[in-house]
């Protein structure tokens, strides 16, 4: 199965026919530039191209009223003056004689993508569409949105394919209030939105965009709003939101399909969003979503973009007629008139789209640039949303959340000045953002995609392993003299079988460190796993690896001579029921050793205290999402070694999820070292996830044991001052 790209050139026909600075930024180039960039990078050619079809009026009726559909149908016969008058009845909307056709194509593209994914024709995909949809409501256009593409796609998936659980992730910088209204009482759809909010001062300026809007009736807890109350949120803030809010709830919800309202005004370079997340961040977000729903991810472009500035125009309402009670927009309360959403900066938009498609195709995501330290304001928002949702989700209930629904004053507020479209400040901000983006893209060019995505170095190949067909079966080995020099460090490595395996490990490591291979799997005799791992660490740190993360699972101990040498290790161990154990061995910390222990509770050495692997799905997920990944993203390694040693206790789905998620922090550079006794069980599934396929499901959610949670919370308390991505609240 591959990745679908759904598009139709007729969606570029709609354009503004009169002078309106508010609406001029929603233009066909925002669609064509993304497609051109996909073609330039050779990504379109790797996808299955599907031509969008028109959605039927019955399909539109899954969400929209017959009267509203008829009104839009009638725009095909209207002249320019009539279209302008009709447009003025809505907030930041313009109509064109082609609007009805284009909007039906946009919905049809989303439906085609869902059908292709759910029938198994493709694994995932992206629909390049306009007009966008997430602001559109049952009987009203809003914020450039005509029909609610993603909402209709969700209804279609439920009706035609019989789905019972759908996750919608809206990472546009504006709140998708249209989707929220449609599903706010529906427990079969979990809607997550982050959005620039600024305590209700940013468009659409709705009270129900805040954290305490959690749904209605049976749908309470299935609407998750994460408001950004300051501008400047970046990669660390976005990843923290996924690790500490979205993913814990999503795994508990266990969706059958993931729909993404993919707006990129939340990326660096967009003067409307004024955020700092770089394009590659969206590859990481996409990868994190691909571990859900068997990898069935459908991204639908939301190319809108509303400037929140003083326009001197009469305030508009987001609907026709009186504003419904409880839906009051800031426009009716004397606040500045808004202006729209989705990716004003064409280069930022197109590069972000390319990053999403790369991730969907299974390519490794480039490492995230800059320090991974969430903003104080972001932590406050994360803390508040977790408190608001804790009553409804078991995955949050065990973590002793304080009731902090109301904003605090612990974070100094930084107000962004309104930017008028076309004004000098707007142009200056756009120029500054362009320069910053250009510098970032130059840095990304320094991280080319390796020609070989995954290689395996196994002493014996077994056809029953189920390896993906294009995984490289490595036959090479390190030069014998070099292998012998390294083998002298441990007596066990000079034995024939272990020596052969060591040569293959070193050869594979060299390919990864040299940029020829992205990830790999190597097997070694069970008696030699610890010694081979020791050599792999030393070899990596002396051959171009600047920061190395080692995740050891099972009864594996960090050699004391390695801990005390020049490499400098951080050691983090899951520990006894009383608490975990963390020890900092060197302030330069070129390497980080993270041990998830073996079968028994025991103090194996001064540098390794072990605890049983969490037995429940909730315990395992908490370990990975709340400890392993935050530390890994904070550390920012350029290589990850995953060692599966004796008595590891991992089931296939657990090993697969761990390896899949660890692809992100190191830009896909992962070497999994497996003892030969576990090769038949684990090599195939590890190769699949390192190659970009989705891991198998962990099964039904079950809560973590109190003992496991006590260990986790104790470790987090010890480590969060050093590894900032562990934080989920404002300290002090």
C-alpha positions as CSV (number, residue, x, y, z in Angstrom):
1,X,0.0,0.0,0.0
2,X,1.2,3.5,-0.7
3,X,0.2,7.2,-0.2
4,X,-2.6,8.9,-2.1
5,X,-2.4,12.5,-3.3
6,X,-5.9,13.8,-4.3
7,X,-6.2,17.0,-6.3
8,X,-8.1,18.7,-9.2
9,X,-7.0,21.7,-11.0
10,X,-10.5,23.1,-11.1
11,X,-10.1,24.0,-7.4
12,X,-7.8,26.8,-8.5
13,X,-10.6,28.5,-10.5
14,X,-12.1,30.4,-7.6
15,X,-10.5,33.8,-7.0
16,X,-11.5,37.2,-5.6
17,X,-13.3,39.3,-8.2
18,X,-13.2,42.6,-6.3
19,X,-10.9,44.6,-4.0
20,X,-11.0,43.3,-0.5
21,X,-7.7,43.2,1.5
22,X,-9.4,40.9,4.0
23,X,-9.9,38.2,1.5
24,X,-7.1,38.6,-1.1
25,X,-4.7,36.3,0.7
26,X,-6.9,33.2,-0.1
27,X,-5.7,32.7,-3.6
28,X,-5.1,29.8,-6.0
29,X,-1.3,30.1,-5.6
30,X,-1.6,28.7,-2.1
31,X,-2.7,25.4,-3.7
32,X,-0.5,25.4,-6.8
33,X,2.7,26.3,-5.0
34,X,2.3,23.3,-2.7
35,X,1.7,21.0,-5.7
36,X,4.7,22.5,-7.6
37,X,7.0,22.0,-4.6
38,X,5.8,18.4,-4.2
39,X,6.7,17.9,-7.9
40,X,10.1,19.6,-7.5
41,X,11.0,17.3,-4.6
42,X,9.9,14.2,-6.5
43,X,7.2,13.5,-3.9
44,X,4.1,13.7,-6.2
45,X,5.7,11.0,-8.4
46,X,5.9,8.6,-5.4
47,X,2.3,9.0,-4.6
48,X,-0.8,7.5,-6.1
49,X,-2.5,10.4,-7.9
50,X,-6.3,10.5,-7.6
51,X,-8.4,13.1,-9.4
52,X,-11.0,14.6,-7.1
53,X,-14.6,14.1,-7.8
54,X,-17.6,16.3,-7.0
55,X,-19.4,15.4,-3.8
56,X,-23.1,14.7,-4.3
57,X,-25.6,17.0,-2.6
58,X,-26.7,14.0,-0.5
59,X,-23.1,13.8,0.8
60,X,-23.1,17.5,1.5
61,X,-26.3,17.0,3.4
62,X,-24.5,14.8,5.9
63,X,-23.5,18.1,7.6
64,X,-25.2,21.0,5.8
65,X,-28.8,22.1,5.6
66,X,-30.6,21.7,2.3
67,X,-31.3,25.4,2.3
68,X,-27.6,26.3,2.6
69,X,-26.7,23.8,-0.2
70,X,-29.3,25.4,-2.4
71,X,-28.0,28.9,-1.7
72,X,-24.5,27.8,-2.7
73,X,-25.8,26.1,-5.8
74,X,-27.4,29.4,-6.8
75,X,-24.1,31.3,-6.7
76,X,-23.2,29.7,-10.1
77,X,-25.6,32.1,-11.8
78,X,-24.9,35.3,-9.9
79,X,-23.0,38.3,-11.2
80,X,-20.1,40.0,-9.5
81,X,-22.2,42.6,-7.7
82,X,-24.6,39.9,-6.4
83,X,-21.7,37.7,-5.3
84,X,-20.2,40.6,-3.4
85,X,-23.4,41.4,-1.6
86,X,-23.9,37.8,-0.6
87,X,-20.3,37.5,0.6
88,X,-20.8,40.5,2.9
89,X,-23.4,38.5,4.9
90,X,-20.6,36.2,6.1
91,X,-17.4,36.7,8.0
92,X,-14.3,36.7,5.7
93,X,-15.8,34.9,2.8
94,X,-15.9,35.6,-0.9
95,X,-18.0,33.8,-3.5
96,X,-17.2,33.2,-7.2
97,X,-19.2,31.6,-10.0
98,X,-17.0,28.5,-9.6
99,X,-17.2,28.3,-5.8
100,X,-20.0,25.7,-5.7
101,X,-18.0,23.4,-8.1
102,X,-14.7,23.9,-6.3
103,X,-16.2,23.4,-2.9
104,X,-17.9,20.1,-4.1
105,X,-14.5,19.0,-5.4
106,X,-12.9,19.8,-2.1
107,X,-15.4,17.6,-0.2
108,X,-15.2,14.9,-2.9
109,X,-11.4,14.8,-2.6
110,X,-11.6,14.2,1.2
111,X,-14.2,11.5,0.6
112,X,-12.1,9.8,-2.1
113,X,-9.1,9.8,0.2
114,X,-11.1,8.3,3.1
115,X,-12.6,5.6,0.8
116,X,-9.1,4.7,-0.6
117,X,-7.6,4.4,2.9
118,X,-10.5,2.4,4.4
119,X,-10.8,0.0,1.5
120,X,-7.0,-0.7,1.7
121,X,-6.2,0.8,-1.7
122,X,-3.6,3.0,0.0
123,X,-2.2,3.3,3.5
124,X,-2.7,7.1,4.0
125,X,-2.8,10.3,2.0
126,X,-3.2,14.0,1.5
127,X,-6.0,15.9,-0.2
128,X,-4.9,19.2,-1.6
129,X,-8.1,21.2,-1.6
130,X,-9.6,24.6,-1.6
131,X,-11.8,26.2,-0.5
132,X,-11.0,25.0,3.1
133,X,-13.6,23.8,5.5
134,X,-13.1,23.7,9.3
135,X,-14.8,27.0,10.1
136,X,-17.9,26.2,8.0
137,X,-21.1,25.4,9.9
138,X,-24.3,23.7,9.1
139,X,-25.9,26.7,7.4
140,X,-23.1,29.3,7.2
141,X,-19.8,29.9,5.4
142,X,-17.1,31.3,7.5
143,X,-13.4,32.2,7.3
144,X,-13.0,31.2,3.6
145,X,-14.7,27.9,4.4
146,X,-17.7,26.9,2.3
147,X,-18.4,23.2,3.1
148,X,-16.9,21.5,6.1
149,X,-14.6,19.0,4.2
150,X,-13.3,17.1,7.2
151,X,-16.6,16.9,9.1
152,X,-18.3,15.5,6.0
153,X,-15.5,13.0,5.6
154,X,-16.0,11.9,9.2
155,X,-19.7,11.5,8.8
156,X,-19.1,9.6,5.5
157,X,-16.6,7.2,7.2
158,X,-19.2,6.4,9.9
159,X,-22.1,6.0,7.5
160,X,-20.5,4.2,4.6
161,X,-17.7,2.3,6.4
162,X,-19.3,1.7,9.7
163,X,-16.6,3.3,11.8
164,X,-17.2,3.9,15.5
165,X,-14.2,6.0,16.6
166,X,-12.7,8.8,14.5
167,X,-10.0,11.2,15.7
168,X,-9.8,14.7,14.1
169,X,-6.6,16.7,14.7
170,X,-6.8,20.4,13.8
171,X,-3.4,22.0,13.8
172,X,-4.4,25.1,12.0
173,X,-3.7,28.3,13.9
174,X,-7.4,29.2,14.0
175,X,-9.9,27.3,16.0
176,X,-12.1,25.1,13.8
177,X,-15.3,26.0,15.5
178,X,-17.3,24.5,12.7
179,X,-16.0,21.0,13.3
180,X,-16.5,21.5,17.1
181,X,-20.1,22.5,16.7
182,X,-20.9,19.6,14.5
183,X,-19.5,16.9,16.8
184,X,-19.7,18.5,20.2
185,X,-22.4,16.0,21.4
186,X,-20.9,13.0,19.5
187,X,-18.7,10.5,21.5
188,X,-17.7,8.7,18.3
189,X,-15.5,11.7,17.2
190,X,-12.7,13.0,19.3
191,X,-11.8,16.5,18.1
192,X,-8.5,18.1,19.1
193,X,-7.7,21.6,18.2
194,X,-4.8,23.9,19.1
195,X,-5.2,27.5,18.1
196,X,-4.0,31.0,18.8
197,X,-6.4,32.4,21.3
198,X,-4.8,35.1,23.4
199,X,-7.5,34.8,26.1
200,X,-10.2,35.3,23.5
201,X,-8.7,38.2,21.7
202,X,-7.7,36.3,18.5
203,X,-10.2,35.4,15.8
204,X,-12.8,33.8,16.0
205,X,-12.7,35.2,19.5
206,X,-15.1,32.6,20.9
207,X,-15.5,31.7,24.5
208,X,-16.0,28.1,23.5
209,X,-12.4,28.0,22.1
210,X,-11.0,27.8,25.6
211,X,-10.0,24.6,27.5
212,X,-13.3,24.3,29.4
213,X,-15.3,23.8,26.2
214,X,-15.1,20.0,26.3
215,X,-18.3,19.0,24.5
216,X,-22.0,18.6,25.3
217,X,-24.1,15.8,26.7
218,X,-22.7,12.3,25.7
219,X,-19.9,14.2,23.9
220,X,-18.4,15.7,27.0
221,X,-14.7,15.0,27.0
222,X,-14.5,14.4,23.3
223,X,-13.8,18.0,22.4
224,X,-10.2,19.0,23.4
225,X,-9.2,22.7,23.0
226,X,-5.6,23.7,23.6
227,X,-5.5,27.5,23.3
228,X,-2.2,29.3,22.7
229,X,-2.3,32.5,24.7
230,X,0.9,33.9,23.3
231,X,2.6,34.0,19.9
232,X,5.9,32.5,19.2
233,X,5.1,28.8,20.0
234,X,7.6,26.5,18.4
235,X,8.6,22.9,17.8
236,X,9.0,22.1,21.5
237,X,5.5,23.4,22.3
238,X,3.8,21.5,19.5
239,X,5.6,18.2,20.3
240,X,4.8,18.7,24.0
241,X,1.1,19.2,23.2
242,X,1.1,15.9,21.3
243,X,3.0,13.9,24.0
244,X,1.2,15.2,27.0
245,X,-2.3,15.9,25.8
246,X,-3.3,14.5,22.4
247,X,-1.5,11.1,22.3
248,X,-2.5,9.9,25.8
249,X,-6.2,10.6,25.0
250,X,-5.9,9.2,21.5
251,X,-4.4,5.9,22.6
252,X,-7.2,5.5,25.2
253,X,-9.8,6.4,22.6
254,X,-8.2,4.0,20.1
255,X,-9.4,5.6,16.8
256,X,-10.1,3.6,13.6
257,X,-9.2,6.6,11.5
258,X,-7.3,9.8,11.9
259,X,-8.4,12.9,10.0
260,X,-6.1,16.0,10.0
261,X,-7.3,19.5,9.3
262,X,-3.9,20.5,8.1
263,X,-3.5,24.3,8.1
264,X,0.0,25.6,8.0
265,X,-0.5,29.2,9.2
266,X,0.8,27.6,12.5
267,X,4.3,27.4,10.9
268,X,7.2,29.8,10.9
269,X,7.0,32.5,8.3
270,X,3.3,33.1,8.5
271,X,2.7,36.7,9.6
272,X,-0.8,35.9,10.6
273,X,0.0,33.0,12.9
274,X,3.2,34.5,14.2
275,X,4.4,31.1,15.4
276,X,7.9,29.6,15.2
277,X,7.4,25.9,14.4
278,X,9.6,24.9,11.5
279,X,8.4,22.8,8.5
280,X,10.0,19.6,9.7
281,X,8.0,19.8,12.9
282,X,4.9,18.8,10.8
283,X,6.7,15.6,9.7
284,X,7.2,14.8,13.3
285,X,3.6,15.4,14.2
286,X,2.5,13.3,11.2
287,X,4.8,10.5,12.3
288,X,3.4,10.6,15.8
289,X,-0.2,10.3,14.4
290,X,0.8,7.3,12.2
291,X,1.2,5.1,15.2
292,X,-2.6,5.4,15.7
293,X,-5.4,3.6,13.8
294,X,-3.0,1.2,12.0
295,X,-1.5,4.2,10.2
296,X,-4.8,5.2,8.5
297,X,-4.2,8.9,8.4
298,X,-6.0,11.3,6.0
299,X,-4.7,14.8,5.9
300,X,-6.9,17.5,4.3
301,X,-5.4,20.9,3.5
302,X,-6.9,23.9,5.3
303,X,-5.5,26.8,3.3
304,X,-7.2,29.7,5.0
305,X,-5.7,32.6,7.0
306,X,-7.5,35.4,8.8
307,X,-5.6,38.5,9.8
308,X,-6.8,39.8,13.2
309,X,-6.4,43.5,12.8
310,X,-8.4,46.8,12.7
311,X,-9.8,47.1,9.2
312,X,-12.0,50.1,9.6
313,X,-14.9,48.0,8.3
314,X,-18.3,47.3,9.8
315,X,-18.0,44.3,12.2
316,X,-19.4,41.1,10.6
317,X,-21.0,38.1,12.1
318,X,-20.0,34.5,11.5
319,X,-23.6,33.5,10.6
320,X,-26.6,35.0,9.0
321,X,-29.2,36.5,11.3
322,X,-28.8,37.0,15.0
323,X,-25.9,35.4,16.7
324,X,-27.1,32.2,18.5
325,X,-26.9,32.3,22.3
326,X,-23.5,30.9,23.5
327,X,-21.9,31.4,20.1
328,X,-21.1,35.1,20.4
329,X,-18.1,36.2,18.3
330,X,-15.7,38.9,19.5
331,X,-16.9,40.9,16.5
332,X,-20.2,41.6,18.3
333,X,-18.3,42.8,21.4
334,X,-16.4,45.7,20.0
335,X,-13.2,43.8,19.2
336,X,-11.2,44.3,16.1
337,X,-12.5,42.7,12.9
338,X,-10.8,39.5,11.9
339,X,-9.4,38.4,8.5
340,X,-8.8,34.5,7.9
341,X,-6.5,31.3,8.1
342,X,-4.1,28.5,6.6
343,X,-0.7,29.5,5.4
344,X,-0.1,33.0,4.1
345,X,3.6,32.5,3.4
346,X,3.7,30.3,0.3
347,X,7.2,28.9,0.9
348,X,6.4,27.9,4.5
349,X,3.1,26.4,3.4
350,X,4.6,24.4,0.5
351,X,7.6,23.2,2.5
352,X,5.4,22.1,5.4
353,X,3.1,20.2,3.0
354,X,6.2,18.4,1.6
355,X,7.2,17.4,5.1
356,X,3.8,15.9,5.8
357,X,3.9,13.9,2.5
358,X,7.5,12.7,3.3
359,X,6.2,11.4,6.6
360,X,3.2,9.8,5.0
361,X,5.5,8.0,2.5
362,X,7.5,6.7,5.5
363,X,10.6,8.8,5.0
364,X,12.4,9.7,8.3
365,X,11.7,13.2,9.6
366,X,14.7,15.5,9.8
367,X,15.8,16.3,13.4
368,X,14.1,19.3,15.0
369,X,16.1,22.5,15.0
370,X,16.7,24.6,18.1
371,X,16.4,23.9,21.8
372,X,13.5,21.7,22.9
373,X,12.2,23.8,25.8
374,X,8.5,24.6,25.9
375,X,7.4,28.2,26.6
376,X,6.0,29.0,30.0
377,X,2.7,30.0,28.4
378,X,2.5,26.7,26.5
379,X,3.0,24.8,29.7
380,X,0.2,26.7,31.4
381,X,-2.1,25.9,28.5
382,X,-1.1,22.2,28.6
383,X,-1.6,22.2,32.4
384,X,-5.1,23.7,32.1
385,X,-6.3,21.4,29.3
386,X,-5.1,18.3,31.2
387,X,-7.0,19.5,34.3
388,X,-10.1,20.2,32.2
389,X,-10.1,16.7,30.6
390,X,-8.8,14.6,33.6
391,X,-12.3,13.7,34.8
392,X,-13.1,12.1,31.4
393,X,-9.9,10.1,30.7
394,X,-8.3,7.4,32.7
395,X,-4.9,8.1,31.2
396,X,-4.9,11.5,33.0
397,X,-6.7,10.6,36.2
398,X,-3.7,8.8,37.8
399,X,-1.3,11.7,37.4
400,X,-2.4,13.9,40.4
401,X,-3.4,16.9,38.3
402,X,-4.1,20.1,40.1
403,X,-7.3,22.0,39.3
404,X,-5.9,24.8,37.2
405,X,-8.7,25.7,34.7
406,X,-8.2,29.4,35.1
407,X,-5.3,31.2,33.7
408,X,-2.5,32.2,36.1
409,X,-0.3,35.2,36.2
410,X,2.9,33.2,36.4
411,X,3.8,33.7,32.7
412,X,4.4,37.3,31.6
413,X,2.0,38.2,28.8
414,X,3.4,39.1,25.4
415,X,0.7,40.7,23.2
416,X,1.2,40.6,19.4
417,X,0.4,43.7,17.6
418,X,-2.4,43.5,14.9
419,X,-1.0,43.2,11.4
420,X,-3.1,44.8,8.7
421,X,-3.0,42.9,5.4
422,X,-1.1,44.9,2.9
423,X,0.2,47.3,5.5
424,X,3.8,48.2,6.1
425,X,4.0,46.2,9.4
426,X,2.5,43.2,7.7
427,X,5.0,43.4,4.8
428,X,7.9,43.9,7.2
429,X,6.8,40.9,9.3
430,X,6.5,38.8,6.1
431,X,10.0,39.8,5.0
432,X,11.5,39.0,8.4
433,X,9.7,35.7,8.4
434,X,11.0,34.9,4.9
435,X,14.6,35.5,5.9
436,X,14.2,33.3,9.0
437,X,12.6,30.6,6.9
438,X,15.3,30.7,4.3
439,X,18.0,30.2,7.0
440,X,16.0,27.2,8.4
441,X,15.6,25.6,4.9
442,X,19.4,26.0,4.3
443,X,20.0,24.0,7.5
444,X,17.5,21.3,6.4
445,X,19.5,20.9,3.2
446,X,22.4,19.6,5.4
447,X,20.3,16.6,6.4
448,X,19.7,14.6,3.1
449,X,17.5,11.5,3.1
450,X,19.8,8.4,3.1
451,X,19.5,6.3,0.0
452,X,18.7,3.2,2.0
453,X,15.9,3.5,4.5
454,X,16.3,0.2,6.4
455,X,18.9,-2.5,6.4
456,X,19.0,-5.8,8.4
457,X,22.2,-7.5,9.5
458,X,21.2,-11.0,10.6
459,X,23.5,-14.0,10.8
460,X,20.8,-16.2,9.4
461,X,17.9,-15.0,7.2
462,X,14.5,-16.5,7.7
463,X,11.8,-16.1,5.1
464,X,9.2,-16.2,7.9
465,X,10.4,-12.9,9.4
466,X,8.1,-11.0,7.1
467,X,10.5,-8.2,6.1
468,X,9.3,-5.5,3.8
469,X,10.4,-6.3,0.2
470,X,12.7,-3.3,-0.2
471,X,14.6,-3.7,3.1
472,X,18.3,-4.2,2.4
473,X,19.7,-7.6,3.4
474,X,23.2,-6.6,4.4
475,X,25.9,-9.1,3.5
476,X,28.9,-6.9,4.3
477,X,31.0,-6.9,7.4
478,X,33.6,-4.7,8.9
479,X,37.3,-5.4,8.0
480,X,38.5,-8.4,10.0
481,X,41.4,-6.4,11.6
482,X,39.0,-3.7,12.8
483,X,36.5,-6.2,14.1
484,X,39.2,-8.1,16.0
485,X,40.4,-4.9,17.6
486,X,37.0,-4.1,19.0
487,X,36.3,-7.7,19.9
488,X,39.3,-7.7,22.2
489,X,37.3,-5.6,24.7
490,X,35.2,-8.6,25.6
491,X,36.2,-12.3,25.7
492,X,32.7,-13.3,24.5
493,X,33.1,-11.4,21.3
494,X,36.0,-13.4,20.0
495,X,33.8,-16.5,19.7
496,X,32.9,-17.4,16.2
497,X,29.2,-16.6,16.2
498,X,29.5,-13.4,18.3
499,X,32.5,-12.2,16.2
500,X,30.5,-12.7,13.0
501,X,27.6,-10.7,14.4
502,X,29.9,-8.0,15.7
503,X,31.4,-7.5,12.2
504,X,27.9,-7.0,10.7
505,X,26.9,-4.6,13.5
506,X,30.0,-2.4,12.9
507,X,29.4,-2.4,9.2
508,X,25.8,-1.4,9.6
509,X,26.6,1.3,12.2
510,X,29.2,2.7,9.8
511,X,26.5,2.9,7.1
512,X,24.1,4.8,9.4
513,X,26.8,7.2,10.7
514,X,28.0,7.8,7.1
515,X,24.5,8.8,6.0
516,X,24.0,5.8,3.6
517,X,21.5,4.0,5.7
518,X,18.7,5.5,7.9
519,X,18.0,2.7,10.3
520,X,18.8,-1.0,10.8
521,X,18.4,-4.1,12.8
522,X,21.2,-6.4,13.9
523,X,21.1,-9.7,15.8
524,X,23.7,-11.1,18.1
525,X,23.9,-14.2,20.4
526,X,22.0,-13.6,23.7
527,X,25.2,-14.1,25.7
528,X,26.9,-11.3,23.7
529,X,24.2,-8.6,23.6
530,X,25.6,-6.5,26.5
531,X,29.2,-6.7,25.1
532,X,28.1,-5.9,21.5
533,X,26.1,-3.0,22.8
534,X,29.2,-1.7,24.7
535,X,31.2,-1.9,21.5
536,X,28.4,-0.2,19.5
537,X,28.3,2.7,21.9
538,X,32.1,3.2,21.9
539,X,32.3,2.8,18.1
540,X,29.5,5.3,17.5
541,X,30.9,8.0,19.8
542,X,34.3,7.7,18.2
543,X,32.9,7.7,14.7
544,X,30.8,10.9,14.1
545,X,28.0,10.4,16.7
546,X,27.9,13.6,18.8
547,X,24.9,12.7,21.0
548,X,23.8,9.1,21.5
549,X,20.7,7.8,23.2
550,X,20.8,4.2,24.3
551,X,17.4,2.6,25.3
552,X,18.2,-0.7,26.9
553,X,15.3,-3.1,27.5
554,X,15.8,-6.2,29.7
555,X,18.7,-7.2,31.9
556,X,21.4,-5.0,30.4
557,X,23.8,-3.0,32.5
558,X,25.9,0.0,31.5
559,X,29.5,-1.1,31.9
560,X,31.2,0.8,34.7
561,X,34.3,1.5,32.7
562,X,32.2,3.1,30.0
563,X,30.3,5.1,32.5
564,X,33.6,6.5,33.9
565,X,35.4,7.2,30.7
566,X,35.6,10.3,28.5
567,X,32.2,9.8,26.8
568,X,30.0,11.2,29.7
569,X,26.8,9.4,30.4
570,X,23.4,10.3,31.8
571,X,21.9,7.2,33.3
572,X,18.1,6.9,33.8
573,X,16.7,3.7,35.1
574,X,13.2,2.4,35.8
575,X,13.4,1.3,39.4
576,X,11.8,-0.4,42.3
577,X,8.2,0.3,43.3
578,X,9.4,3.0,45.7
579,X,10.9,5.2,42.9
580,X,13.0,5.2,39.8
581,X,16.6,6.1,39.9
582,X,18.5,8.7,37.9
583,X,22.1,9.5,38.0
584,X,24.2,12.1,36.2
585,X,27.7,10.8,35.6
586,X,29.1,13.6,33.5
587,X,28.0,17.3,32.8
588,X,29.0,17.1,29.1
589,X,26.4,14.2,28.6
590,X,27.3,13.2,25.1
591,X,25.3,10.1,25.7
592,X,22.2,9.1,27.6
593,X,21.5,5.5,28.9
594,X,17.8,4.9,29.6
595,X,17.0,1.4,31.0
596,X,13.6,-0.2,31.1
597,X,14.4,-3.1,33.4
598,X,14.1,-6.8,33.3
599,X,11.7,-9.3,34.9
600,X,12.8,-8.8,38.5
601,X,13.0,-5.9,40.9
602,X,16.8,-5.8,41.7
603,X,19.7,-3.5,42.2
604,X,22.0,-4.9,39.6
605,X,24.8,-2.3,40.0
606,X,25.4,1.2,41.0
607,X,24.4,2.3,37.5
608,X,21.4,0.1,36.8
609,X,18.4,-0.4,38.9
610,X,15.7,-2.5,37.3
611,X,11.9,-2.9,37.5
612,X,9.5,-5.1,35.7
613,X,8.3,-3.8,32.4
614,X,4.8,-2.3,33.0
615,X,2.3,-5.0,32.3
616,X,-0.7,-2.9,31.3
617,X,-1.1,-0.9,28.1
618,X,-1.7,2.3,30.2
619,X,1.5,1.7,32.1
620,X,3.6,1.0,29.0
621,X,2.1,4.1,27.2
622,X,2.8,6.3,30.2
623,X,6.4,5.1,30.3
624,X,6.9,5.9,26.6
625,X,4.9,9.1,26.2
626,X,5.6,10.7,29.6
627,X,9.2,9.6,30.1
628,X,11.1,8.1,27.2
629,X,10.0,10.4,24.4
630,X,10.2,13.7,26.3
631,X,13.7,12.8,27.5
632,X,14.7,11.8,23.9
633,X,13.3,15.0,22.4
634,X,15.0,17.0,25.1
635,X,18.3,15.3,24.5
636,X,18.2,15.6,20.7
637,X,20.4,12.7,19.8
638,X,21.8,12.1,16.3
639,X,21.7,8.3,16.9
640,X,19.5,6.0,18.9
641,X,20.5,2.5,19.9
642,X,17.7,0.3,21.0
643,X,19.0,-2.9,22.7
644,X,16.6,-5.8,23.4
645,X,18.4,-8.0,25.8
646,X,17.8,-11.1,28.0
647,X,14.4,-11.2,29.8
648,X,13.2,-8.1,28.0
649,X,9.5,-9.1,28.3
650,X,8.5,-7.0,25.3
651,X,5.6,-8.1,23.1
652,X,5.7,-7.4,19.4
653,X,3.3,-4.4,19.5
654,X,5.3,-2.9,22.4
655,X,8.7,-3.3,20.7
656,X,7.2,-1.9,17.4
657,X,5.7,1.1,19.1
658,X,8.9,1.9,21.0
659,X,11.0,1.7,17.8
660,X,8.5,3.6,15.7
661,X,8.3,6.5,18.2
662,X,12.1,6.7,18.6
663,X,12.6,7.3,14.9
664,X,11.6,11.0,15.5
665,X,14.2,12.4,17.9
666,X,17.2,11.3,15.9
667,X,15.9,12.0,12.4
668,X,15.3,8.3,11.8
669,X,18.8,7.1,12.7
670,X,18.0,4.1,14.8
671,X,19.8,0.8,15.2
672,X,17.9,-2.0,17.0
673,X,20.1,-4.6,18.5
674,X,18.2,-7.9,19.2
675,X,19.4,-11.1,20.8
676,X,19.1,-14.0,18.3
677,X,16.6,-15.8,20.5
678,X,14.2,-12.9,19.9
679,X,14.9,-12.4,16.2
680,X,12.1,-14.6,14.9
681,X,9.6,-12.7,17.2
682,X,10.8,-9.1,16.8
683,X,13.0,-8.6,13.6
684,X,10.1,-8.6,11.2
685,X,7.9,-6.1,13.1
686,X,10.9,-3.9,13.9
687,X,11.9,-3.7,10.3
688,X,8.4,-2.8,9.3
689,X,8.1,0.2,11.7
690,X,11.7,1.4,11.0
691,X,10.7,1.3,7.3
692,X,7.8,3.6,8.0
693,X,4.9,1.3,8.5
694,X,2.5,1.5,11.4
695,X,3.0,-0.6,14.5
696,X,0.3,-3.2,15.4
697,X,-2.2,-2.2,18.1
698,X,-1.4,-2.6,21.7
699,X,-4.9,-3.9,22.3
700,X,-7.6,-2.5,24.6
701,X,-6.5,0.2,27.1
702,X,-6.0,-0.7,30.7
703,X,-4.8,1.6,33.4
704,X,-1.3,1.6,34.8
705,X,-0.7,0.1,38.2
706,X,-0.3,2.5,41.2
707,X,3.3,1.1,41.6
708,X,4.2,1.9,38.0
709,X,2.8,5.4,38.2
710,X,4.6,6.0,41.4
711,X,7.9,5.2,39.7
712,X,7.1,7.3,36.7
713,X,6.1,10.4,38.7
714,X,9.1,10.1,41.0
715,X,11.5,9.9,37.9
716,X,9.8,12.9,36.3
717,X,10.1,14.9,39.4
718,X,13.9,14.2,39.5
719,X,14.5,14.8,35.9
720,X,12.3,17.6,34.6
721,X,14.6,20.4,35.7
722,X,17.2,18.9,33.2
723,X,14.9,17.5,30.5
724,X,12.4,20.3,29.9
725,X,10.1,18.3,27.6
726,X,9.1,16.3,30.7
727,X,7.3,19.4,32.1
728,X,3.5,19.5,32.0
729,X,2.9,22.5,34.2
730,X,4.4,25.8,35.1
731,X,6.8,25.4,38.1
732,X,6.5,27.8,41.0
